[in-house]
């Protein structure tokens, strides 16, 4: 260990001493993560569904979410990436409204994706919707531009902005914006 490294460690240790223990003790670790979701195509919803509790994803709730986010055209169900749910949960904590996320598109089967590609040039050939890693959403009471800005501020995955179609795309791919 060189002198510079030793000094950095000493400063870090001294800095933690400046924060009083009672202040640190008052910051509880979150024990659960919840989501409220509404599928705009099926009318199905989940309200304050606890999908993560005390450090573990809740299998039964994840299955309910997978079903809610199924391809409504084919009824195919795919496992949704829990990291995508965490992105929504983080976004939700930054928003001052109580409404559920409206899901325009969750999982998309390859057949559905091909059909949508034929109708729009905005549908990716290798869409992350086909592997349960993307959702198209909106949040009542939150302007679409603010929803996009909030999603982008998390810096996890992709964020697409579709004001003409009234939704924001979020995914767990590499960080990118369009």
CNS distance restraints for C-alpha pairs under 8 A (distance, minus, plus):
assign (resid   1 and name CA) (resid   5 and name CA) 6.29 0.50 0.50
assign (resid   1 and name CA) (resid   6 and name CA) 6.57 0.50 0.50
assign (resid   2 and name CA) (resid   6 and name CA) 6.27 0.50 0.50
assign (resid   3 and name CA) (resid   7 and name CA) 6.17 0.50 0.50
assign (resid   4 and name CA) (resid   8 and name CA) 6.28 0.50 0.50
assign (resid   5 and name CA) (resid   9 and name CA) 6.29 0.50 0.50
assign (resid   6 and name CA) (resid  10 and name CA) 6.25 0.50 0.50
assign (resid   7 and name CA) (resid  11 and name CA) 6.17 0.50 0.50
assign (resid   8 and name CA) (resid  12 and name CA) 6.15 0.50 0.50
assign (resid   9 and name CA) (resid  13 and name CA) 6.16 0.50 0.50
assign (resid  10 and name CA) (resid  14 and name CA) 6.11 0.50 0.50
assign (resid  11 and name CA) (resid  15 and name CA) 6.02 0.50 0.50
assign (resid  12 and name CA) (resid  16 and name CA) 6.52 0.50 0.50
assign (resid  13 and name CA) (resid  17 and name CA) 6.73 0.50 0.50
assign (resid  14 and name CA) (resid  18 and name CA) 6.89 0.50 0.50
assign (resid  15 and name CA) (resid  19 and name CA) 7.35 0.50 0.50
assign (resid  19 and name CA) (resid  23 and name CA) 7.05 0.50 0.50
assign (resid  19 and name CA) (resid  24 and name CA) 7.37 0.50 0.50
assign (resid  20 and name CA) (resid  24 and name CA) 6.78 0.50 0.50
assign (resid  21 and name CA) (resid  25 and name CA) 6.08 0.50 0.50
assign (resid  22 and name CA) (resid  26 and name CA) 6.38 0.50 0.50
assign (resid  23 and name CA) (resid  27 and name CA) 7.22 0.50 0.50
assign (resid  30 and name CA) (resid  54 and name CA) 7.78 0.50 0.50
assign (resid  31 and name CA) (resid  53 and name CA) 5.61 0.50 0.50
assign (resid  31 and name CA) (resid  54 and name CA) 4.63 0.50 0.50
assign (resid  31 and name CA) (resid  55 and name CA) 7.15 0.50 0.50
assign (resid  32 and name CA) (resid  50 and name CA) 6.53 0.50 0.50
assign (resid  32 and name CA) (resid  51 and name CA) 7.62 0.50 0.50
assign (resid  32 and name CA) (resid  52 and name CA) 5.36 0.50 0.50
assign (resid  32 and name CA) (resid  53 and name CA) 4.30 0.50 0.50
assign (resid  32 and name CA) (resid  54 and name CA) 6.05 0.50 0.50
assign (resid  32 and name CA) (resid  55 and name CA) 7.88 0.50 0.50
assign (resid  33 and name CA) (resid  50 and name CA) 5.71 0.50 0.50
assign (resid  33 and name CA) (resid  51 and name CA) 6.06 0.50 0.50
assign (resid  33 and name CA) (resid  52 and name CA) 5.06 0.50 0.50
assign (resid  33 and name CA) (resid  53 and name CA) 6.58 0.50 0.50
assign (resid  33 and name CA) (resid  89 and name CA) 6.87 0.50 0.50
assign (resid  34 and name CA) (resid  48 and name CA) 5.22 0.50 0.50
assign (resid  34 and name CA) (resid  49 and name CA) 5.08 0.50 0.50
assign (resid  34 and name CA) (resid  50 and name CA) 4.31 0.50 0.50
assign (resid  34 and name CA) (resid  51 and name CA) 5.81 0.50 0.50
assign (resid  34 and name CA) (resid  52 and name CA) 7.10 0.50 0.50
assign (resid  34 and name CA) (resid  89 and name CA) 6.85 0.50 0.50
assign (resid  35 and name CA) (resid  46 and name CA) 7.60 0.50 0.50
assign (resid  35 and name CA) (resid  47 and name CA) 6.86 0.50 0.50
assign (resid  35 and name CA) (resid  48 and name CA) 5.02 0.50 0.50
assign (resid  35 and name CA) (resid  49 and name CA) 5.30 0.50 0.50
assign (resid  35 and name CA) (resid  50 and name CA) 6.80 0.50 0.50
assign (resid  35 and name CA) (resid  51 and name CA) 7.41 0.50 0.50
assign (resid  35 and name CA) (resid  85 and name CA) 7.84 0.50 0.50
assign (resid  35 and name CA) (resid  88 and name CA) 7.68 0.50 0.50
assign (resid  35 and name CA) (resid  89 and name CA) 6.32 0.50 0.50
assign (resid  35 and name CA) (resid 100 and name CA) 7.55 0.50 0.50
assign (resid  36 and name CA) (resid  45 and name CA) 7.34 0.50 0.50
assign (resid  36 and name CA) (resid  46 and name CA) 5.34 0.50 0.50
assign (resid  36 and name CA) (resid  47 and name CA) 4.41 0.50 0.50
assign (resid  36 and name CA) (resid  48 and name CA) 4.81 0.50 0.50
assign (resid  36 and name CA) (resid  49 and name CA) 6.25 0.50 0.50
assign (resid  36 and name CA) (resid  99 and name CA) 7.55 0.50 0.50
assign (resid  36 and name CA) (resid 100 and name CA) 4.53 0.50 0.50
assign (resid  36 and name CA) (resid 101 and name CA) 6.29 0.50 0.50
assign (resid  37 and name CA) (resid  45 and name CA) 5.41 0.50 0.50
assign (resid  37 and name CA) (resid  46 and name CA) 5.22 0.50 0.50
assign (resid  37 and name CA) (resid  47 and name CA) 6.61 0.50 0.50
assign (resid  37 and name CA) (resid 100 and name CA) 4.89 0.50 0.50
assign (resid  37 and name CA) (resid 101 and name CA) 4.87 0.50 0.50
assign (resid  37 and name CA) (resid 102 and name CA) 6.09 0.50 0.50
assign (resid  37 and name CA) (resid 103 and name CA) 6.90 0.50 0.50
assign (resid  38 and name CA) (resid  43 and name CA) 6.69 0.50 0.50
assign (resid  38 and name CA) (resid  44 and name CA) 5.88 0.50 0.50
assign (resid  38 and name CA) (resid  45 and name CA) 4.27 0.50 0.50
assign (resid  38 and name CA) (resid  46 and name CA) 6.63 0.50 0.50
assign (resid  38 and name CA) (resid 100 and name CA) 6.10 0.50 0.50
assign (resid  38 and name CA) (resid 101 and name CA) 6.06 0.50 0.50
assign (resid  38 and name CA) (resid 102 and name CA) 4.82 0.50 0.50
assign (resid  38 and name CA) (resid 103 and name CA) 5.90 0.50 0.50
assign (resid  39 and name CA) (resid  43 and name CA) 5.44 0.50 0.50
assign (resid  39 and name CA) (resid  44 and name CA) 5.41 0.50 0.50
assign (resid  39 and name CA) (resid  45 and name CA) 6.19 0.50 0.50
assign (resid  39 and name CA) (resid  68 and name CA) 6.69 0.50 0.50
assign (resid  39 and name CA) (resid  69 and name CA) 7.17 0.50 0.50
assign (resid  39 and name CA) (resid 102 and name CA) 5.96 0.50 0.50
assign (resid  39 and name CA) (resid 103 and name CA) 4.83 0.50 0.50
assign (resid  39 and name CA) (resid 104 and name CA) 6.63 0.50 0.50
assign (resid  40 and name CA) (resid  44 and name CA) 7.70 0.50 0.50
assign (resid  40 and name CA) (resid 102 and name CA) 6.20 0.50 0.50
assign (resid  40 and name CA) (resid 103 and name CA) 5.90 0.50 0.50
assign (resid  40 and name CA) (resid 104 and name CA) 5.81 0.50 0.50
assign (resid  41 and name CA) (resid  72 and name CA) 6.95 0.50 0.50
assign (resid  41 and name CA) (resid 104 and name CA) 7.14 0.50 0.50
assign (resid  42 and name CA) (resid  72 and name CA) 7.05 0.50 0.50
assign (resid  44 and name CA) (resid  68 and name CA) 6.71 0.50 0.50
assign (resid  45 and name CA) (resid  68 and name CA) 7.27 0.50 0.50
assign (resid  46 and name CA) (resid  65 and name CA) 7.87 0.50 0.50
assign (resid  47 and name CA) (resid 100 and name CA) 7.39 0.50 0.50
assign (resid  49 and name CA) (resid  61 and name CA) 6.76 0.50 0.50
assign (resid  50 and name CA) (resid  58 and name CA) 7.37 0.50 0.50
assign (resid  50 and name CA) (resid  61 and name CA) 6.79 0.50 0.50
assign (resid  51 and name CA) (resid  57 and name CA) 5.69 0.50 0.50
assign (resid  51 and name CA) (resid  58 and name CA) 5.03 0.50 0.50
assign (resid  51 and name CA) (resid  59 and name CA) 7.70 0.50 0.50
assign (resid  51 and name CA) (resid  61 and name CA) 5.32 0.50 0.50
assign (resid  51 and name CA) (resid  62 and name CA) 6.10 0.50 0.50
assign (resid  52 and name CA) (resid  56 and name CA) 5.39 0.50 0.50
assign (resid  52 and name CA) (resid  57 and name CA) 4.17 0.50 0.50
assign (resid  52 and name CA) (resid  58 and name CA) 5.41 0.50 0.50
assign (resid  53 and name CA) (resid  57 and name CA) 6.37 0.50 0.50
assign (resid  53 and name CA) (resid  58 and name CA) 6.78 0.50 0.50
assign (resid  57 and name CA) (resid  62 and name CA) 7.49 0.50 0.50
assign (resid  57 and name CA) (resid  82 and name CA) 7.88 0.50 0.50
assign (resid  58 and name CA) (resid  62 and name CA) 6.13 0.50 0.50
assign (resid  59 and name CA) (resid  63 and name CA) 6.19 0.50 0.50
assign (resid  60 and name CA) (resid  64 and name CA) 6.43 0.50 0.50
assign (resid  61 and name CA) (resid  65 and name CA) 6.21 0.50 0.50
assign (resid  62 and name CA) (resid  66 and name CA) 6.03 0.50 0.50
assign (resid  62 and name CA) (resid  80 and name CA) 7.88 0.50 0.50
assign (resid  62 and name CA) (resid  82 and name CA) 7.95 0.50 0.50
assign (resid  63 and name CA) (resid  67 and name CA) 6.21 0.50 0.50
assign (resid  63 and name CA) (resid  79 and name CA) 7.76 0.50 0.50
assign (resid  64 and name CA) (resid  68 and name CA) 6.18 0.50 0.50
assign (resid  65 and name CA) (resid  69 and name CA) 6.08 0.50 0.50
assign (resid  65 and name CA) (resid  80 and name CA) 7.71 0.50 0.50
assign (resid  66 and name CA) (resid  70 and name CA) 6.12 0.50 0.50
assign (resid  66 and name CA) (resid  77 and name CA) 6.24 0.50 0.50
assign (resid  66 and name CA) (resid  78 and name CA) 6.15 0.50 0.50
assign (resid  66 and name CA) (resid  79 and name CA) 5.62 0.50 0.50
assign (resid  66 and name CA) (resid  80 and name CA) 5.73 0.50 0.50
assign (resid  67 and name CA) (resid  77 and name CA) 5.78 0.50 0.50
assign (resid  67 and name CA) (resid  78 and name CA) 7.81 0.50 0.50
assign (resid  69 and name CA) (resid  77 and name CA) 7.51 0.50 0.50
assign (resid  69 and name CA) (resid  80 and name CA) 7.88 0.50 0.50
assign (resid  69 and name CA) (resid 103 and name CA) 7.65 0.50 0.50
assign (resid  69 and name CA) (resid 105 and name CA) 7.32 0.50 0.50
assign (resid  69 and name CA) (resid 106 and name CA) 4.81 0.50 0.50
assign (resid  69 and name CA) (resid 107 and name CA) 5.85 0.50 0.50
assign (resid  70 and name CA) (resid  75 and name CA) 6.02 0.50 0.50
assign (resid  70 and name CA) (resid  76 and name CA) 5.71 0.50 0.50
assign (resid  70 and name CA) (resid  77 and name CA) 4.58 0.50 0.50
assign (resid  70 and name CA) (resid  78 and name CA) 6.52 0.50 0.50
assign (resid  70 and name CA) (resid 106 and name CA) 6.47 0.50 0.50
assign (resid  70 and name CA) (resid 107 and name CA) 5.28 0.50 0.50
assign (resid  70 and name CA) (resid 108 and name CA) 7.28 0.50 0.50
assign (resid  71 and name CA) (resid  75 and name CA) 5.25 0.50 0.50
assign (resid  71 and name CA) (resid  76 and name CA) 5.41 0.50 0.50
assign (resid  71 and name CA) (resid  77 and name CA) 6.59 0.50 0.50
assign (resid  71 and name CA) (resid 105 and name CA) 7.80 0.50 0.50
assign (resid  71 and name CA) (resid 106 and name CA) 6.97 0.50 0.50
assign (resid  71 and name CA) (resid 107 and name CA) 5.31 0.50 0.50
assign (resid  71 and name CA) (resid 108 and name CA) 5.02 0.50 0.50
assign (resid  71 and name CA) (resid 109 and name CA) 6.33 0.50 0.50
assign (resid  71 and name CA) (resid 112 and name CA) 7.90 0.50 0.50
assign (resid  72 and name CA) (resid  76 and name CA) 7.54 0.50 0.50
assign (resid  73 and name CA) (resid 112 and name CA) 7.25 0.50 0.50
assign (resid  74 and name CA) (resid 109 and name CA) 7.57 0.50 0.50
assign (resid  74 and name CA) (resid 112 and name CA) 7.82 0.50 0.50
assign (resid  76 and name CA) (resid 109 and name CA) 6.97 0.50 0.50
assign (resid  77 and name CA) (resid 107 and name CA) 7.32 0.50 0.50
assign (resid  78 and name CA) (resid 107 and name CA) 6.44 0.50 0.50
assign (resid  78 and name CA) (resid 131 and name CA) 7.29 0.50 0.50
assign (resid  78 and name CA) (resid 132 and name CA) 6.13 0.50 0.50
assign (resid  79 and name CA) (resid 131 and name CA) 7.87 0.50 0.50
assign (resid  79 and name CA) (resid 132 and name CA) 5.94 0.50 0.50
assign (resid  80 and name CA) (resid  84 and name CA) 7.42 0.50 0.50
assign (resid  80 and name CA) (resid 107 and name CA) 7.47 0.50 0.50
assign (resid  80 and name CA) (resid 131 and name CA) 7.67 0.50 0.50
assign (resid  80 and name CA) (resid 132 and name CA) 4.35 0.50 0.50
assign (resid  80 and name CA) (resid 133 and name CA) 6.20 0.50 0.50
assign (resid  81 and name CA) (resid  85 and name CA) 7.10 0.50 0.50
assign (resid  81 and name CA) (resid 132 and name CA) 5.83 0.50 0.50
assign (resid  81 and name CA) (resid 133 and name CA) 5.42 0.50 0.50
assign (resid  81 and name CA) (resid 172 and name CA) 7.84 0.50 0.50
assign (resid  82 and name CA) (resid  86 and name CA) 6.34 0.50 0.50
assign (resid  83 and name CA) (resid  87 and name CA) 6.31 0.50 0.50
assign (resid  83 and name CA) (resid 172 and name CA) 6.76 0.50 0.50
assign (resid  84 and name CA) (resid  88 and name CA) 6.51 0.50 0.50
assign (resid  84 and name CA) (resid 133 and name CA) 6.37 0.50 0.50
assign (resid  84 and name CA) (resid 134 and name CA) 7.05 0.50 0.50
assign (resid  84 and name CA) (resid 170 and name CA) 7.78 0.50 0.50
assign (resid  84 and name CA) (resid 171 and name CA) 6.34 0.50 0.50
assign (resid  84 and name CA) (resid 172 and name CA) 5.89 0.50 0.50
assign (resid  85 and name CA) (resid  89 and name CA) 6.11 0.50 0.50
assign (resid  86 and name CA) (resid  90 and name CA) 6.08 0.50 0.50
assign (resid  87 and name CA) (resid  91 and name CA) 6.17 0.50 0.50
assign (resid  87 and name CA) (resid 151 and name CA) 7.65 0.50 0.50
assign (resid  87 and name CA) (resid 154 and name CA) 7.49 0.50 0.50
assign (resid  87 and name CA) (resid 156 and name CA) 7.36 0.50 0.50
assign (resid  88 and name CA) (resid  92 and name CA) 6.01 0.50 0.50
assign (resid  89 and name CA) (resid  93 and name CA) 6.35 0.50 0.50
assign (resid  90 and name CA) (resid  94 and name CA) 6.70 0.50 0.50
assign (resid  90 and name CA) (resid 154 and name CA) 7.66 0.50 0.50
assign (resid  91 and name CA) (resid  95 and name CA) 6.63 0.50 0.50
assign (resid  91 and name CA) (resid 150 and name CA) 6.21 0.50 0.50
assign (resid  91 and name CA) (resid 151 and name CA) 6.20 0.50 0.50
assign (resid  91 and name CA) (resid 154 and name CA) 7.68 0.50 0.50
assign (resid  94 and name CA) (resid 150 and name CA) 7.31 0.50 0.50
assign (resid  95 and name CA) (resid 142 and name CA) 7.81 0.50 0.50
assign (resid  97 and name CA) (resid 141 and name CA) 6.61 0.50 0.50
assign (resid  97 and name CA) (resid 142 and name CA) 7.52 0.50 0.50
assign (resid  99 and name CA) (resid 139 and name CA) 6.74 0.50 0.50
assign (resid  99 and name CA) (resid 140 and name CA) 6.12 0.50 0.50
assign (resid  99 and name CA) (resid 141 and name CA) 7.56 0.50 0.50
assign (resid 100 and name CA) (resid 139 and name CA) 6.68 0.50 0.50
assign (resid 100 and name CA) (resid 140 and name CA) 7.63 0.50 0.50
assign (resid 101 and name CA) (resid 137 and name CA) 6.44 0.50 0.50
assign (resid 101 and name CA) (resid 138 and name CA) 5.98 0.50 0.50
assign (resid 101 and name CA) (resid 139 and name CA) 4.94 0.50 0.50
assign (resid 101 and name CA) (resid 140 and name CA) 7.53 0.50 0.50
assign (resid 102 and name CA) (resid 137 and name CA) 5.51 0.50 0.50
assign (resid 102 and name CA) (resid 138 and name CA) 5.26 0.50 0.50
assign (resid 102 and name CA) (resid 139 and name CA) 5.94 0.50 0.50
assign (resid 102 and name CA) (resid 140 and name CA) 7.66 0.50 0.50
assign (resid 103 and name CA) (resid 135 and name CA) 6.99 0.50 0.50
assign (resid 103 and name CA) (resid 136 and name CA) 6.05 0.50 0.50
assign (resid 103 and name CA) (resid 137 and name CA) 4.81 0.50 0.50
assign (resid 103 and name CA) (resid 138 and name CA) 6.92 0.50 0.50
assign (resid 104 and name CA) (resid 135 and name CA) 7.47 0.50 0.50
assign (resid 104 and name CA) (resid 136 and name CA) 5.29 0.50 0.50
assign (resid 104 and name CA) (resid 137 and name CA) 5.66 0.50 0.50
assign (resid 104 and name CA) (resid 138 and name CA) 7.79 0.50 0.50
assign (resid 104 and name CA) (resid 167 and name CA) 7.54 0.50 0.50
assign (resid 105 and name CA) (resid 129 and name CA) 7.89 0.50 0.50
assign (resid 105 and name CA) (resid 135 and name CA) 5.52 0.50 0.50
assign (resid 105 and name CA) (resid 136 and name CA) 5.00 0.50 0.50
assign (resid 105 and name CA) (resid 137 and name CA) 7.29 0.50 0.50
assign (resid 106 and name CA) (resid 129 and name CA) 6.20 0.50 0.50
assign (resid 106 and name CA) (resid 132 and name CA) 7.05 0.50 0.50
assign (resid 106 and name CA) (resid 134 and name CA) 6.27 0.50 0.50
assign (resid 106 and name CA) (resid 135 and name CA) 4.55 0.50 0.50
assign (resid 106 and name CA) (resid 136 and name CA) 6.59 0.50 0.50
assign (resid 107 and name CA) (resid 129 and name CA) 4.95 0.50 0.50
assign (resid 107 and name CA) (resid 130 and name CA) 5.81 0.50 0.50
assign (resid 107 and name CA) (resid 131 and name CA) 7.06 0.50 0.50
assign (resid 107 and name CA) (resid 132 and name CA) 5.20 0.50 0.50
assign (resid 107 and name CA) (resid 133 and name CA) 7.84 0.50 0.50
assign (resid 107 and name CA) (resid 134 and name CA) 7.26 0.50 0.50
assign (resid 107 and name CA) (resid 135 and name CA) 7.42 0.50 0.50
assign (resid 108 and name CA) (resid 112 and name CA) 5.95 0.50 0.50
assign (resid 108 and name CA) (resid 113 and name CA) 6.03 0.50 0.50
assign (resid 108 and name CA) (resid 129 and name CA) 5.27 0.50 0.50
assign (resid 108 and name CA) (resid 130 and name CA) 4.89 0.50 0.50
assign (resid 108 and name CA) (resid 131 and name CA) 7.94 0.50 0.50
assign (resid 108 and name CA) (resid 132 and name CA) 7.81 0.50 0.50
assign (resid 109 and name CA) (resid 113 and name CA) 6.15 0.50 0.50
assign (resid 109 and name CA) (resid 129 and name CA) 7.92 0.50 0.50
assign (resid 109 and name CA) (resid 130 and name CA) 5.50 0.50 0.50
assign (resid 110 and name CA) (resid 114 and name CA) 6.15 0.50 0.50
assign (resid 110 and name CA) (resid 130 and name CA) 6.08 0.50 0.50
assign (resid 111 and name CA) (resid 115 and name CA) 6.29 0.50 0.50
assign (resid 112 and name CA) (resid 116 and name CA) 6.15 0.50 0.50
assign (resid 113 and name CA) (resid 117 and name CA) 6.11 0.50 0.50
assign (resid 113 and name CA) (resid 123 and name CA) 7.34 0.50 0.50
assign (resid 113 and name CA) (resid 125 and name CA) 7.48 0.50 0.50
assign (resid 113 and name CA) (resid 127 and name CA) 7.60 0.50 0.50
assign (resid 113 and name CA) (resid 130 and name CA) 7.43 0.50 0.50
assign (resid 114 and name CA) (resid 118 and name CA) 6.45 0.50 0.50
assign (resid 114 and name CA) (resid 125 and name CA) 7.42 0.50 0.50
assign (resid 115 and name CA) (resid 119 and name CA) 6.87 0.50 0.50
assign (resid 116 and name CA) (resid 120 and name CA) 6.15 0.50 0.50
assign (resid 116 and name CA) (resid 123 and name CA) 6.63 0.50 0.50
assign (resid 117 and name CA) (resid 121 and name CA) 6.12 0.50 0.50
assign (resid 117 and name CA) (resid 122 and name CA) 7.40 0.50 0.50
assign (resid 117 and name CA) (resid 123 and name CA) 5.21 0.50 0.50
assign (resid 117 and name CA) (resid 124 and name CA) 7.25 0.50 0.50
assign (resid 117 and name CA) (resid 125 and name CA) 7.27 0.50 0.50
assign (resid 123 and name CA) (resid 127 and name CA) 7.11 0.50 0.50
assign (resid 126 and name CA) (resid 130 and name CA) 7.58 0.50 0.50
assign (resid 127 and name CA) (resid 131 and name CA) 7.82 0.50 0.50
assign (resid 128 and name CA) (resid 132 and name CA) 6.46 0.50 0.50
assign (resid 128 and name CA) (resid 133 and name CA) 5.13 0.50 0.50
assign (resid 128 and name CA) (resid 134 and name CA) 5.34 0.50 0.50
assign (resid 128 and name CA) (resid 171 and name CA) 7.01 0.50 0.50
assign (resid 128 and name CA) (resid 173 and name CA) 7.50 0.50 0.50
assign (resid 129 and name CA) (resid 133 and name CA) 5.67 0.50 0.50
assign (resid 129 and name CA) (resid 134 and name CA) 4.68 0.50 0.50
assign (resid 129 and name CA) (resid 135 and name CA) 6.69 0.50 0.50
assign (resid 133 and name CA) (resid 171 and name CA) 5.44 0.50 0.50
assign (resid 133 and name CA) (resid 172 and name CA) 5.55 0.50 0.50
assign (resid 133 and name CA) (resid 173 and name CA) 7.38 0.50 0.50
assign (resid 134 and name CA) (resid 169 and name CA) 7.08 0.50 0.50
assign (resid 134 and name CA) (resid 170 and name CA) 5.68 0.50 0.50
assign (resid 134 and name CA) (resid 171 and name CA) 4.08 0.50 0.50
assign (resid 134 and name CA) (resid 172 and name CA) 6.67 0.50 0.50
assign (resid 135 and name CA) (resid 169 and name CA) 5.73 0.50 0.50
assign (resid 135 and name CA) (resid 170 and name CA) 5.54 0.50 0.50
assign (resid 135 and name CA) (resid 171 and name CA) 6.41 0.50 0.50
assign (resid 136 and name CA) (resid 167 and name CA) 6.01 0.50 0.50
assign (resid 136 and name CA) (resid 168 and name CA) 5.52 0.50 0.50
assign (resid 136 and name CA) (resid 169 and name CA) 4.30 0.50 0.50
assign (resid 136 and name CA) (resid 170 and name CA) 6.41 0.50 0.50
assign (resid 137 and name CA) (resid 167 and name CA) 5.28 0.50 0.50
assign (resid 137 and name CA) (resid 168 and name CA) 5.33 0.50 0.50
assign (resid 137 and name CA) (resid 169 and name CA) 6.28 0.50 0.50
assign (resid 137 and name CA) (resid 170 and name CA) 7.71 0.50 0.50
assign (resid 138 and name CA) (resid 142 and name CA) 7.95 0.50 0.50
assign (resid 138 and name CA) (resid 144 and name CA) 6.89 0.50 0.50
assign (resid 138 and name CA) (resid 147 and name CA) 7.40 0.50 0.50
assign (resid 138 and name CA) (resid 166 and name CA) 7.25 0.50 0.50
assign (resid 138 and name CA) (resid 167 and name CA) 5.19 0.50 0.50
assign (resid 138 and name CA) (resid 168 and name CA) 6.27 0.50 0.50
assign (resid 139 and name CA) (resid 143 and name CA) 7.91 0.50 0.50
assign (resid 139 and name CA) (resid 144 and name CA) 7.83 0.50 0.50
assign (resid 139 and name CA) (resid 147 and name CA) 7.45 0.50 0.50
assign (resid 142 and name CA) (resid 146 and name CA) 6.58 0.50 0.50
assign (resid 142 and name CA) (resid 147 and name CA) 6.47 0.50 0.50
assign (resid 143 and name CA) (resid 147 and name CA) 6.36 0.50 0.50
assign (resid 144 and name CA) (resid 148 and name CA) 6.21 0.50 0.50
assign (resid 144 and name CA) (resid 163 and name CA) 6.98 0.50 0.50
assign (resid 144 and name CA) (resid 166 and name CA) 7.10 0.50 0.50
assign (resid 144 and name CA) (resid 167 and name CA) 6.82 0.50 0.50
assign (resid 144 and name CA) (resid 168 and name CA) 7.03 0.50 0.50
assign (resid 145 and name CA) (resid 149 and name CA) 6.16 0.50 0.50
assign (resid 145 and name CA) (resid 161 and name CA) 7.89 0.50 0.50
assign (resid 146 and name CA) (resid 150 and name CA) 6.04 0.50 0.50
assign (resid 147 and name CA) (resid 151 and name CA) 6.20 0.50 0.50
assign (resid 147 and name CA) (resid 168 and name CA) 7.20 0.50 0.50
assign (resid 148 and name CA) (resid 152 and name CA) 6.12 0.50 0.50
assign (resid 148 and name CA) (resid 159 and name CA) 6.91 0.50 0.50
assign (resid 148 and name CA) (resid 160 and name CA) 7.55 0.50 0.50
assign (resid 148 and name CA) (resid 161 and name CA) 6.46 0.50 0.50
assign (resid 148 and name CA) (resid 168 and name CA) 6.15 0.50 0.50
assign (resid 149 and name CA) (resid 153 and name CA) 6.11 0.50 0.50
assign (resid 150 and name CA) (resid 154 and name CA) 6.83 0.50 0.50
assign (resid 151 and name CA) (resid 155 and name CA) 7.43 0.50 0.50
assign (resid 151 and name CA) (resid 159 and name CA) 6.61 0.50 0.50
assign (resid 151 and name CA) (resid 170 and name CA) 7.24 0.50 0.50
assign (resid 152 and name CA) (resid 156 and name CA) 7.68 0.50 0.50
assign (resid 152 and name CA) (resid 158 and name CA) 7.85 0.50 0.50
assign (resid 152 and name CA) (resid 159 and name CA) 6.21 0.50 0.50
assign (resid 152 and name CA) (resid 177 and name CA) 7.54 0.50 0.50
assign (resid 155 and name CA) (resid 175 and name CA) 6.28 0.50 0.50
assign (resid 156 and name CA) (resid 172 and name CA) 6.55 0.50 0.50
assign (resid 156 and name CA) (resid 173 and name CA) 7.86 0.50 0.50
assign (resid 156 and name CA) (resid 174 and name CA) 7.33 0.50 0.50
assign (resid 156 and name CA) (resid 175 and name CA) 5.72 0.50 0.50
assign (resid 157 and name CA) (resid 170 and name CA) 6.96 0.50 0.50
assign (resid 157 and name CA) (resid 171 and name CA) 5.20 0.50 0.50
assign (resid 157 and name CA) (resid 172 and name CA) 4.21 0.50 0.50
assign (resid 157 and name CA) (resid 173 and name CA) 4.64 0.50 0.50
assign (resid 157 and name CA) (resid 174 and name CA) 4.89 0.50 0.50
assign (resid 157 and name CA) (resid 175 and name CA) 4.27 0.50 0.50
assign (resid 157 and name CA) (resid 176 and name CA) 6.66 0.50 0.50
assign (resid 158 and name CA) (resid 169 and name CA) 7.58 0.50 0.50
assign (resid 158 and name CA) (resid 170 and name CA) 5.60 0.50 0.50
assign (resid 158 and name CA) (resid 171 and name CA) 5.10 0.50 0.50
assign (resid 158 and name CA) (resid 172 and name CA) 6.47 0.50 0.50
assign (resid 158 and name CA) (resid 173 and name CA) 5.91 0.50 0.50
assign (resid 158 and name CA) (resid 174 and name CA) 6.15 0.50 0.50
assign (resid 158 and name CA) (resid 175 and name CA) 4.93 0.50 0.50
assign (resid 158 and name CA) (resid 176 and name CA) 4.70 0.50 0.50
assign (resid 158 and name CA) (resid 177 and name CA) 5.78 0.50 0.50
assign (resid 159 and name CA) (resid 168 and name CA) 6.96 0.50 0.50
assign (resid 159 and name CA) (resid 169 and name CA) 5.42 0.50 0.50
assign (resid 159 and name CA) (resid 170 and name CA) 4.76 0.50 0.50
assign (resid 159 and name CA) (resid 171 and name CA) 6.76 0.50 0.50
assign (resid 159 and name CA) (resid 175 and name CA) 7.82 0.50 0.50
assign (resid 159 and name CA) (resid 176 and name CA) 6.44 0.50 0.50
assign (resid 159 and name CA) (resid 177 and name CA) 4.96 0.50 0.50
assign (resid 159 and name CA) (resid 178 and name CA) 6.61 0.50 0.50
assign (resid 160 and name CA) (resid 168 and name CA) 5.64 0.50 0.50
assign (resid 160 and name CA) (resid 169 and name CA) 4.64 0.50 0.50
assign (resid 160 and name CA) (resid 170 and name CA) 6.58 0.50 0.50
assign (resid 160 and name CA) (resid 177 and name CA) 5.77 0.50 0.50
assign (resid 160 and name CA) (resid 178 and name CA) 4.88 0.50 0.50
assign (resid 161 and name CA) (resid 167 and name CA) 6.81 0.50 0.50
assign (resid 161 and name CA) (resid 168 and name CA) 4.91 0.50 0.50
assign (resid 161 and name CA) (resid 169 and name CA) 6.44 0.50 0.50
assign (resid 161 and name CA) (resid 178 and name CA) 6.26 0.50 0.50
assign (resid 162 and name CA) (resid 166 and name CA) 5.93 0.50 0.50
assign (resid 162 and name CA) (resid 167 and name CA) 5.42 0.50 0.50
assign (resid 162 and name CA) (resid 168 and name CA) 5.86 0.50 0.50
assign (resid 162 and name CA) (resid 169 and name CA) 7.68 0.50 0.50
assign (resid 163 and name CA) (resid 167 and name CA) 6.27 0.50 0.50
assign (resid 163 and name CA) (resid 168 and name CA) 7.78 0.50 0.50
